[in-house]
Amino acid sequence: EMSENGQAFEMVSQIAHMLKGSGSENPLFPDYPVERIFHAGQSQQGGSIVTYATAFHFSINDGYFVQAAGSARRINYGTRCEDPNAPAYPDCTPTLQGDDRRVATDLPVPVYRAQTQSDMGGVLGGGSRQTDTVTFRYYEMAGTAHNPVHKDFEVVPAGLFSPDPLLLESFCQFESNTLADGPVFGSYLYNAMWENMELQVRFSTEPPTGDLMEVDPNNELALDPFGNVLGGIRLPQLDLPIASYTFPNAADPNLPVFLGFIGDLVCRLSGNVIAFDEETLASLYPDRAADFVDPFNQAIDDLVTARFLLPEDAAKLRLAVENKEQQKCIVGLNKNFAKVASAQGKAIGKCIKDGSKGKLPQSQTIEQCMAADHDKVADAKAKTHAKAGKECVEPDLPDFGATDPNNVNEVAVEKELDLIHDLFGSDLDDVIVKQTDVKAGAKCQIDVAKAVQKCQDAKLKEFTKCKKSGLKDATIHDALTLADCMGLDPGLKIDKACNEKLFDKLEKKCADLELATLFPGECGGAAGLTALKDCLDWRVECRVCLALDAADDLARDCDPFDDGLFNGSCP
């Protein structure tokens, strides 16, 4: 236990000495010699960096990066000297005032200070903006949030308050905007600033200067008509918005009272994402390519030129408008993916039906039948290759989406096998009922398997329809916007196949039967027809999501996509 916080700063200095030393006390030397030592802190620890850089700098340290932080933290936390009953100095701790609260701007090494938009209330209220010098840069990042935690971070671990973990997203009332995961990626701006500091230390390259956020006559941030801030270092999401990025977010009012304080904290440090409706988007960007995609990419290029965005991060943000040949490739391969999946699904259904009737070839099991080559599946696979050979050709390969016919075919087949095992367990030969034994049970299994197949076909068809339309009008311009097609059901065709018809089949064919025995796979614990229908739909959702991720090279998180919960149900 430290008697005062100043000892922590001394420890940091000693560690820096050790890491740059060549003696036996340095565990990294000589295999990993340390060339430069930079100090950084976010939030409260950013205040510690303000204190350390200003009061404790020495020549071994090469630079300081203060991130989303206010003023200096006190060296120790004794009684404040201004308290009525405080002892006389030096036995009390004076509160820092004025310039003493700010980081030094005249050090011989780079010092950067970057503020997110959600920190600007304190900055403006405390008058703590600082002026650039030869070695100091002060940055304000428009539209960025203080919260550096990734959205899939477990705020409350599984088993503490519920069987499932509670993640950051589940605490806030609105879609979150975070420093780490955006959609306004302050982390990308940080990455470029780190690179600039390295260049400044190594080559004396002058770092760029940044604009400040605009302030209105009331000393509050000036906003555009959509509620987005004006000025500051601006990612293209701010100048070509598709949402309002406002601050702060709020805790979900439905949170249990005992979790409210956590929600208040994590959400207050995050921003809101309030997406524009289609009418607003159409009015802002009548021609999606010319009015949105092209200027968005130009803004990215401008940030790279200005050294506020690294090329590798620019590549993650860049949007693409696929030409007609590229669109044909992407859409065509997805159509063929669905056809291969459908052919494999029907082949599996025939194996189950023949196995149930005892009509499989002698000594062949249902599992062997499902894994065997089937003529119609082979024909569908061949058509995928033909489609790719005709429409997926260099140099017009798409920038995203499905392009590899071998991968498309393999994923489609594997998805069908995985899905049927989700229904019936790892070995269908132990589960499928012989019609000579219990005809009703056999019919239930066969008909439900068909209904599940049709549910899946509906999901794939709607995905492909969404993809085709979005590519045509340029609303789909990267893997992220393509992934947004998953689960969309504007005509309620998925709902009809996966809700109405699936339940109707269960009700007509499986009522009064032992469901856990007939479907002992992932849904074996479902209690009743409605619960079983929901579970079967979730399994289809999971397998379709995982398969489209693999076939189209997407990164949709399929765990919450299937049943709305981060519970490991679709890893």
TIVO-980256 format. One record per residue: x, y, z of N, C-alpha, C, CB in turn. Coordinates in steps of 0.1 Angstrom, whole numbers, plus 5000, padded with zeros to 4 digits. Glycine has a CB too. Layout:
# TIVO-980256
XYZXYZXYZXYZ
...
# end
This chain:
# TIVO-980256
500849885000500050005000500950125000499050005012
500650224991501350344990500850455000501350404976
501750515006501350625016500850745009502550655025
501350764996500850884989500950854974501651014992
500150924966500050894952501350924945498950964945
502151014950503451054944504350934942504051154952
504150834951505050714949504750644936504850624961
503550654931503250584918504050654907501750594915
504150784907504850854897506350814898504751014898
506850804910508250764911508450624906508650774926
507550534908507650394903507650404887506450314907
506850484881506850494867508150544862505750594862
508850634868510150684864511150574866510550804873
511150494876512050384878511850284868511850324892
510650254864510450154853510950204840508850124852
510750334837511350384825512850374825510950534823
513550404836514950394837515350244834515450434851
514650154840514950014839514849964824514149924848
513750004818513449954804514450004794512149994800
515050124796516050174787517450144791515850324785
517550074802518950044807519349914800518950024822
520749894801521349774795521849674805522449814786
521449694818521849604829520949484830521949684841
521349404839520649274842519249294848521449194852
519049414853517649444859516649464848517749564868
517049484835516149504824515749364818516749594813
514549314820514149184816514049174800512849144822
514049284793513949284779515249284772513049394774
516249334778517549344772518349214773518349464779
519149174762519349244750518449204738520849224745
517549104741516749054730515749164724515948934735
515249244733514249344729514649484735512849304734
515649544729516049674734515049774732517449714727
514749854742513749964741514350084735513149994755
513750134724514250254717513550374722514050234703
512250374725511550494729510550454739510850554717
510250544748509250524759508250644758509950524773
507050604755505950704755504950674766505150704741
504450774772503450764783502150814778503950844796
501050734781499750774777498750734788499350704764
497650814788496550784798495250834792496850844811
494250754795492850794791492050824803492250674782
491250924802490250964813491051004825489350844816
490750934837491450974849492950954848490850894861
493350854842494850834840495450934830495150684836
494550984822495051104814495451214823494051144804
494651234833495051344843496351304850493951354854
496651184852497951144858499051174849497850984861
498851154836499851184826500151334825499451134812
499051414827499251564828500151594839497851634830
499951534851500751554863502251504860500151494875
502351384855503651324854504551404844503551184849
503951434832504651504822505151644827503851524809
504251714834504551844838505551854850503251914842
505351764859506151764872507351674872505351744883
507351564864508351454866509051424853507651334871
508851504842509551464830511151464832509251564819
511751364826513251364825513551294812513851284837
514851304808515251284794515051144789516751314793
514851044797514650914792513250904785514750804803
512350974789510950974783510951044770509951034793
510250994760510251044747508951114742510550934737
507951104750506751174746505551134755506351144732
504451224754503351204763502051224755503351294775
501051134757499751144750498651144760499651034739
498051264762496951274771495651264764496951414779
494851154767493651124759492351144767493750974754
491451224762490151244768490251264783489251124765
491051364787491251384801491051534804492651334806
490851564817490751694822492051754827489651704832
492051794839493151864845494051764852492751974855
495251814857496151734864495551674876497451824867
496051554879495651494892496651524903495551334891
496151534915497051574926498151474928496251604939
499351514933500351424935500051334947501751494938
499351384957498951304968497451344972499851314980
496851264980495451294982495151314997494651174978
495951395003495751435017494651545017497051495023
494451595029493351695031493651825023493251735046
492651875016492851995008493152115017491552014999
494052195013494452315021493252405023495552385014
492252415013491152505015490052455024490652535001
490152325029489152275038489252355051489352125040
488152385058488152465070489152415081486752475076
489152285083489952225093491252165089489152125100
491752215077492952155072494152195080493152195057
495152115081496452155088497152245079497252035091
498152305084498952405076499852325066499952485085
500052395054500952345044502352325050500952435032
503152225048502952115037502151995042504252075032
501452005053500651885058499251885051500551885073
498951975043497751975035498151975020496752095038
497151945011497451934997496652054990496951804991
497452144984496752254977496052214964497752374974
494952264961494252234949494852324938492752274950
495152254927495852314915494852424909496252214905
495352534905494552644899495152684886494452754909
494252734877494752804865495652714857495452924868
496752774852497652694843498252574850498652794838
498352574863498952464870498152334868499052494885
496852344863496052234861496252174847494552264862
497052244839497152194825498552134823497052314815
498652054812499851984809500852094803499651874798
502152064806503152164801503252154786504552124808
503452274780503552274765504952314761502452374760
505852324770507252364766508252264769507552494774
507852134769508852024771509652004759508151894776
510851944760511651914748511251794740513051904752
510151734744509651614737508151634734509751484746
507551564724506151584720505251554732505851494708
504251644733503151624742501851654734503251724754
500951544733499751564726498551554736499651454714
497551634733496351624741495151614732496251744752
494351514733493251494724491951484732493451374714
490951554728489651554735488551494726489251694740
487751414732486551364725485451464727486151224730
484351454718483251554719482551534733482251534708
482451414738481751404750482451464762481451254753
483751504761484451564771484451714770485951514771
483851774760484051914757483252004767483551944743
482251954773481552034783482452074794480351954789
483251984799484152014809485352104804484751894815
485752074792486852164786486352304785487252104772
485152324779484652464778484352524791483452464768
483752454800483452504813484652544821482552404820
485652464819486852494827487852574820487552364831
487552614808488452704800489852634798488652834807
489852504795491152434795491652394781490952304803
491152474771491752454758493252514759490952534747
494052454751495452494751495952524737496352384758
497052614737497552654724498752574720497952804725
498752544707499852464701501252534703499652424686
502252454705503652504704504452424695504252514719
505752434696506652354687506552204691508152404689
506352174703506352034708504951994713507352014718
503952084713502652054719501552064708502352144731
500651964708499551974699498251944708499651874687
497252024705495952014712494851984701495552144720
494151874703493251824693491851804699493651694686
490751834691489451814694488751724683488551944697
488251604687487751514677486251514676488351364680
485751564666484251584664483551444664483951664652
482451434671481551324670482051194677481351284656
483151214685483751094691483351094706485351094691
483350964711482850944725484050914734481850834726
483850944747484850914757485050764759484450984770
484050684758484050544762485050464753482650484762
486150414758487050334750486850184750488450364755
485750144757485450004758484849944746484649974771
485249824741484649764730483249724734485449634726
482349724724480949704726480649564731480149724714
481449464728481149324732481849294746481649224722
482249404753482849384766481749344776483549514770
482149244784481149194795481249294807481549054799
480249384807480149474819479849394832479149584816
478949304830478549214841478749074837477049234846
479648994843479948854838478748764839481148804845
478748664831477648564832477648494846477848454822
476448484851476248414864476248504876477348314866
476548634874476548724885475148774888477448844882
474448824878473048864880472148784871472949014877
472648714861471748634852472648534846471048724841
472048424839472848324833473748374822471948214828
473348484815474048534804474848664808473148564792
475948684802476748804804475948934799478148804798
476049044806475449164802476549254795474849244813
476449284782477449354775477049504774477549294761
478049584770477849724770476549764763479049794763
476249704751475049744743473749724751475049654730
473749624760472449594766472149694778472549454772
473049784781472849884792472250014787474149914799
472450044774472050184770470750184762473150244761
470050294763468750314758468850324742468050434763
469950384737470050404723471250324718470050554719
471350314704472550254699473750334703472450244683
474850264706475950334712477050374702476650254723
477650494704478750534696479950534706478550684690
480950454704482050444713483350484706482150314719
484350514714485650554709486250434701486650594720
486050314707486750194701486050144688486750084711
484750134689483950064678483050154670483149964684
483150294672482450384664480950374666482750354650
480250424656480650434642481550554639479450444633
481750644648482650754647483950714654482150894652
484950664647486050584652487150684657486650494642
486950734670488050814676489350734677487650864689
489250604678490450514679491350534667490050374681
490650554655491450564643492250694643490550564630
491650804648492350934650493550914659491451044654
493250844670494350814680495550744673493850734692
495250644665496250574658497150664649495650464649
496550754642497350844634498150944643496450924625
497650984654498351074663499551004669497451124674
499450874672500550794676501650784666500150654680
501250764654502250764643502950894641501550724629
502151004642502751134641503751164652501651244642
503451114664504451134675505751054673503751084689
505550934668506750854664507650924654506350714659
506950974643507651054633508351174638506751084621
507651244647508251364653509551334661507251434662
509451224669510651184677511751134668510251074687
511451054658512550994650513151084640511950864644
512251164634512751244622512451394623512051184609
511951434635511651574637510551624627512951664636
509651534623508551564614507551644622507951444608
507151764617506251844624504851784624506151984618
504151774635502851714635501751804629502451664649
500651754624499651844619498951924630498651774610
498352034627497452104636496052074633497752254636
495152084643493752054641492852164644493351934649
491752174637490652274640489952244653489652284628
489552344660488752334672487252324668488952444682
486452254677485052254675484552394677484352154686
483452424670482952564670482052574683482052584657
481952704687481252734700480252844697482252774711
479052834702478052934700478153044711476652874701
477353154710477453264719477253224734476453364716
476653104736476453064750477652974755475152984751
478752974748479852894751479552744752480452944765
478652704743478352564741478652524727476852534744
478852394725479152354711478152384701479452194711
478552434690477652474679477352344671478252584669
476052324668475552204661474952234648474552134670
474952144639474252154626472752114628474852064615
471952134618470452104620470251954624469752124607
471151864623470951724627471451694641471651634617
472051804647472551784660474051734661471751684668
474651734649476051704649476951824650476451634636
478051814657478851934661479551984648479951894671
479852114649480552184638482052194642479952324635
482952194632484352214635485052084641484552324645
486252104646487051994651487651904640486151904660
488451804644488951704634487751614631490151624640
487451604617486251544613486451424605485351644606
485951314610485851194601484751214592485651064610
484651144580483651164570482251144575483851084558
482051064586480751044591480051174596480750944603
480851274599480351404603479951494592481351474612
480651494581480351584570479451524560481651624563
479351384560478351314552477551224561479151234540
476751274570476151194580475051114575475651284591
474850994581473650914579472950894592474050774573
473450964602472850964616473151084623473250834623
472451104634472851214644473751144655471651284650
474851204658475751154668475751244680477251124662
474951224689474651314700475151254713473151344701
475251344723475851304736475051364748477351354737
474951294759475451154761474351054758475951134775
474650934758473650824758472950814772474250684754
472050734773471350714786471150574789469950794786
471050544802470850404806469450354802471050384821
469350234798468050174795467150184807468150024790
465950254805465050264817464550134822463950354813
464650024814464149894819465249824827463749814807
466449874829467449804837466949794851468749884836
467249674857466949664871467649774879467449524877
467049814890467549924898469049904902466649954910
469349784906470649754911471749764900470749624918
471349764887472249784876472249924870471949684865
471350014876471250144870472450224871470150214877
473250214882474450294884475450264873474950284898
475550134870476550094859476050144846476649934858
474750134843474250194830474450344830472750164829
474250414841474450554841475850594837474150614854
476850514842478250544839478650504825479150464849
478450384820478850344807478150414796478750194805
476850444798476150514788476450664787474650494790
476650724799476950864799478350894792477050914814
479150794792480450804785480450764771481550724792
479250724766479050684752478150784745478450544751
478150784732477250864725476050794719477950934713
475150864713473950804707474150804692472650884710
473550704686473550694671472050694667474250564665
471550804662470150814658470050814643469450934664
469850704637469950684622468850774615469750544618
469250824604468250904596467350804589469050984585
466050844587465150764579465450774564463650804582
464850684557465150674542464750804535464350564536
463750874540463351004533464451104535462051054539
465051114547466151204549467351174541466451214564
467651044541468851004533468651034518469050854535
467451004513467151034499467251184496465850984495
466851264505466951414503468351464503466051484513
469151404512470551444513471451394502471151394527
471151264498472051204488471151144477472851084495
470651224468469751174457470451064448469251284448
471751094446472550994438473550944449473251064426
473350814453474150764464475650764461473650624468
475950724448477350714444477950854444477450644431
477350944436477951074434477851174446477251144422
476751164453476451254464476951204478475051284465
477251074479477651014492478950934491476550924497
478950834483480150744483481350814479479850624475
481350884467482550944462483051054471482151014448
482251144476482751244486483251184499481751354488
482551074503482951014515484450954514482050894519
484650894503486050844500487050954498486050754488
486551064492487551174491487851234505486851284482
486851244514487151294527488151194534485851294535
488051064532489050974537490451004532488650834534
490551024519491851054513492351184519491651064498
491551284521491951414526492551394540490851514526
491951304548492351284562493751214562491351204570
493951114552495151054551496251154547495150934540
495951234538496951344534497251434545496351424522
496251464553496451554565497151484577495151614569
497351354575497951264585497151254598499351324589
495851254596494951224607494251084606493851334608
494651014596494150874593495250794587492850884585
495450674592496450584587495850514575496950484597
496650474565496150414553495350284557497250374543
495850204567495250084570493850104576496050004580
493650214584492350244589491450314578492550344601
492050384569491350434558490650324550492250524549
491450214548490850104540489650044547491949994539
489550054560488449994568487250084566488749984582
487450214564486350304562485850324548486750444568
486750294539486450334525485250254519487650294516
484350324512483150264506483450234491481950364508
482650144486482850104472481450094465483549964471
481450144453480350134444480650034433479850274438
480049914434480349814425479749834411479949674430
480549814400480049824387479149714384481149834376
478549714372477449614369478049474369476949644355
479349454364479849324364480149274378481149324355
480649364386480849324400479549284407481649434408
478549364404477249334410476749194406476249444407
476949164393476449034388477148924395476749024373
478448944398479248844405478748824419480748884405
478648924426478148914440476848854441478249054447
475848914434474448864435474348724429473548954427
475048694418474948564412475548454421475748564399
476648474427477148374436476248354448478548414441
475648454453474648434464473448354460474248574470
472948384448471848304443472248154442471448354429
473448134437473947994435474247934449475247994427
474648014459474847964472473547914477475348074482
472447984475471147944480470647814472470048054478
471047804460470647684452471347564456470847714437
472647574459473447464465472847424478474947494466
472647524487472047494500470747424499471947614508
469847464490468547404488468647264483467747484478
469547244473469747104468470247014479470747104456
471247064487471746974497470646954508473047044504
469847054511468847034520467746934516468147164523
467446934503466546834498467146694498466046874483
468346684495469046554495469046504509470546564490
469246584519469246544533467846504537469646654542
466846574532465446544535465046404529464546644530
465546374517465346244511466046134519465846244496
467246164524467946064532467146024545469346114536
466646134551465846114563464546034560465446254570
463846074549462646004546462845854542461946074534
463945834534464245694530464645614542465345694519
465445674551465845604563464645574572466845694571
463745664573462545644581461745524575461745764582
461645514562460845414556461645284554460345454542
462945284557463745164555464145144541463045044560
464245244533464445234518465945274514463545324511
466745294524468145324520468845204515468945384533
469845224507470545104502471045014513471745144493
471244894511471644794522472944844528471744654516
472844844542474044884550474345034551475244804546
473645114543473945254543473145324554473545324530
473745404562473045484573472545614568474045494585
471745674576471245814572472445914572470145864582
473345894582474545984582475345964570475345964595
475545844566476345814554475645874541476645664552
474345854541473645904529473746064528472145874531
473646134540473746274540475146324535473446334553
476146244539477546284536477946244522478446224546
477146164515477446114502477346224491476645994498
477846194479477746284468476346264462478846264457
475646374458474346374453474346444439473246434462
473746384429473746444416473246584415472946354406
472146614421471546744420472446854428470146744426
473046804438474046894445475246924436474446834459
475746814430476846834421476546924410477346694416
475346914404474847004393474847154398473546964388
474347174410474247304415475647364418473447314429
476547284423477947324425478547364411478747224431
478347284401478947314388478347444382478547204378
477147474385476547604380477247724388475047604382
477547704401478247804408479647834401478547764423
480347734397481647754391481447814377482347614389
480347774370480147834357479747984358478947764350
479048014368478648154371479948244374477648164383
480748184383481948254387482948274375482748184398
483048174366483848174355483448284345483948044348
482148304345481548404335481548544340480148364331
481248564353480948694359481848744370479548694364
482748654375483648694385485048684380483448604398
485448774372486648764364487548894367486448754349
488848874369489748984370489749064357491248934372
489849204358490149284370488849334377491049394366
487749274373486449324379485949244390485449334368
486749184398486349114410485749214420487449034417
484649184427484049284436485049314447482849224442
484749434454485649484465485149414478485449634466
484049354478483549284490482449184485482949384500
482049094494481048994491481648864486480049054481
480848774481481248644477481948654463480048554475
483148594462483848584450484448454447484948684450
484548364457485248234455484148124454486148204467
484048054442482947954441483247834449482847914426
484447794451484747684460484247704474486247644460
484547824479484147854493482647864494484747984497
481947924484480547934484479847794484480048004471
480347704476479747564476480047494489480347484464
481247504494481547424506480747474518483047444509
480647614519479947664530478447624529480047824531
477847634517476447594516476147454520476047614501
477047364517476847224520476947204535477847124513
478047264541478247244555477147304564479647314559
476647414559475547484566474347384568475047604559
474047314557472847224557473147104567472547164543
474347054567474646944576474646994590476046884573
475147114593475147164606473747194611475947294607
472847244602471547274606470747154610470847354595
470847044602470046924605470546864617470146824593
471846874620472346814633471946904645473846804633
471647034642471147124653469747064657471047264648
468947024647467646974649467646834657466846964636
468446744652468346604656469546554664468146524644
470546634666471646584674472746534665471246474683
473746474671475046444663474846314654476146424673
473946234657473746104649472246084647474345984657
471846114634470446104631469945954631470246154617
470845864629470445724629469945674643471545634625
470345754653469845724667468445784670470845764677
468045884661466945964664465745954655467346114665
466045934642464945934632464045814634465545934618
462745834635461845734639461445654626460545794645
461445524628460945434617459445444615461445294619
458945464603457545474601456845344605457245504587
457545234604456845114608456645104623457644994604
457445194631457245194645456245294650458645224652
456545424647455645534651455445624639456145604664
454445594631454245674619454145824622453045624611
453345854632453145994635454446074638452146014646
455246004646456546064650457446084638457245984660
457445984629458245994617457746114608458245864609
456446124606455946224598456246364604454446214596
456146374617456446504624457946544621456346484639
458846454622460246484619460446524605461146364623
459946444595460146474581459546604577459546364573
458346634582457646754577458246884584456146744581
458646864596459346984603460647014597459446954618
461446904593462646924586462447004573463346794583
461346974566461047044553460747184556459946974546
459947214567459547344570460747434574458447344581
461647374582462847444585463647484573463747354595
463747384563464347414551463747534543464347284542
462447534543461747644536461947784544460247614535
462047774557462347894565463747944561462347864580
464647854560466047894556466047954542466947784557
465347884532465247934519464748084518464447844510
463748104527463148244527464148344532461948244536
464948314542465948404547467048434536466648344559
467448334529468548354519467948434507469048214514
466748404504466148474492465948624496464748414489
465548654508465448794511466748864513464648814525
467748794517469148854518469648884504470148754524
469448794494469948824481469148934474469748694472
467848944477467049044472467449184477465549024475
467749194490468249314496469549354490468349294511
470449254489471749274483471649334469472649154483
470849274461470749324447470249464446469749224439
469249494454468649634454469649734460467349634462
470349694471471249784477472549814468471749734490
473049714461474149734452473749824441474649604447
472549814436472049894425471950034428470749844420
471450074440471250214444472450264453469950234451
473450184455474650214462474450234477475250344456
473350194482473150194497474050084503471650174501
474349984495475349884500476649914493474849734497
477649944501478949994496480149934503478950144496
479849844512480949774519480449654526481749874529
481349584533480849454540479849484551482049384545
480049604558479149634569477749664564479649754576
477549734553476249764548475649644542476249884538
476449554536475949424531475449334542477049354523
476149334554475749254565474449304571476849254576
474049424569472849484574471649414567472749634572
471849354555470749284548470249164556471149244534
471049104565470648994572469449024581471848934581
468448934580467348954588466249044584467748994602
466549124573465449214568464349144562466049314558
463149184564461949114560460849214556461449014570
461049304546460149404543458749354539460649494533
458749234532457449184528456849074537457649124514
457549054548457048954559457048814553455748994564
457848784543457948654538458748554547458648654524
459748614554460448534564459548504575461748604569
458748604580457848584591456848474587457148714594
456348474575455348374571455948234571454748404557
457148224566457748084565458248034578458948094555
458848124586459548084598458648104611460748164600
457548164610456648184621455348104619456448334624
454648164609453248104607453347964602452548184596
454047934591454047804585454747704593454647804571
455847744599456647644608455747604620457947714612
455147704626454247674637453047584633453747794645
452447614621451347544616451747394614450847604603
452947374609453447234607453647164620454747234599
454147234630454347174643453047134649455147264652
452047224648450747204654450047094648449947334653
450147084634449346974627450046834628449247014613
451346834629452046704628452646654641453146714617
452846754650453646714662452946734675454946794662
451646784675450946804688450746664695449546864685
450946674708450746564717451846454716449446494714
452946484708454046394707455246444717454646384692
456146354719457246384728458346464720457846254734
458246594721459046674713460546664716458746824715
460946644729462346634732462946504727462446634748
462146404725462646284719462746294704461746164722
461846364698461846374683462946474678460446414678
463146584686464146684683465046704695463346824679
466046614697466846614709468146704707467246484712
468246774696469446854693469446984702469546894679
469747094695469947224702468647274709470447324693
467547214704466147264709465547154718465247294697
466347064722465746954730465147004743466846854734
465447114748464947164761463747254759465947244768
463247274746462147364744460847304750461947384729
460147384757458947344764457647384756458847394778
457147294748455947334740456247374726455247444747
455147374718455247394704455847534701453947384697
455347644708455847774705457247794708454947874713
457747734719459147744723459947674713459347694737
459447554708460247474698460347554685459647344696
459247614681459247694669460247804669457847754666
460247884681461247994683462647934682460948064696
462847834689464247774689464647734675464347654699
463847664668464147624654464447744645463047534648
463647844647463947964639465248024643462848074641
465648024655466848084660468047994654466948084675
467847864653468947784648469147814633468647634650
468047834626468147874612468848004611466747874605
468448104619469048234619470548224621468348324630
470948144631472348124634473148064622472548034646
472647954617473347894606473347974593472647754603
472348044590472348144579473348254581470948194576
473348304593474348414596475748364595474048474610
476048254601477448204601477848174586477548074609
476948114579477248074565477448204556476147994559
476648304558476748424550478048494554475548524551
478348494567479648554571480848484564479848534587
480748354563481848274557481848294541481748134560
480648284535480648294521480848434515479248244516
480348534522480548674518481648754525479148744519
482348684533483448744540482948864548484548794531
481948844556481348944565481848924579479848944564
481449014588481849004602480649034611483049104605
479448994607478349004616478448914628477048974608
478248974640478248894652476948814653478448984665
477148684650475948594649475348554663476248474641
476148574673475648534687474348604690476748554697
474348744690473148814694472148814682473448954698
472648784670471748784658470648684659472548774645
470948564664470048454664468848474673470648324667
469148504686468048514696468048644703468148404705
468848744699468948874705469748884718467548914708
470448774722471248764734472648734731470548664744
473548794739474948754739475148634749475948874743
474848514744474848404753475548284748473348364756
476348304737477148184732476348084724477848124743
475148124721474248024713474648014699472848074714
475448104693475848104679477248154678474848184670
478248084684479548134684480248144670480448054693
# end
